[in-house]
Amino acid sequence: MCSSIVVLNQTKNGMLSFCNRSKLFQLVFNNLCFEFYEWELNAFTSYVKSLDVGYWEKELQYWVHERKIPISVGQNHFIILVSKQEVYEIKNLLSTEKPEIDILHYKDINYRFIEN
């Protein structure tokens, strides 16, 4: 990996990085790769955050494909379809705030301990 590339966020299926040399952000998700300048990344982030997942799932509820939520990438003839879980993962990738991790306590575990 080039020393000028900084990983900003990473999930199971994707990574958001920034290259200091080219000043480009790179979003890699599954088999998709996007390169953005800062203003393009901000526009894409606000677009993804404004997606109404519930609307698309209701609108396309009888569609045979699992992926029902369209993400327009600027071309009239090219639309990326993603699932609800993938939208949340992309939103997580584009998020700048770190999620607060809840610590699990022993009382939260519903398990009957039996000593043998």
Secondary structure, DSSP 8 states (H G I E B T S, - for coil): --TTEEEEEE-SSEEEEEETTTTEEEEEETTEEEEE-HHHHHHHHHHHHT--HHHHHHHTTT-SSS--EEEE-S-TT-EEEE-HHHHHHHHHHH--S--------GGG--------
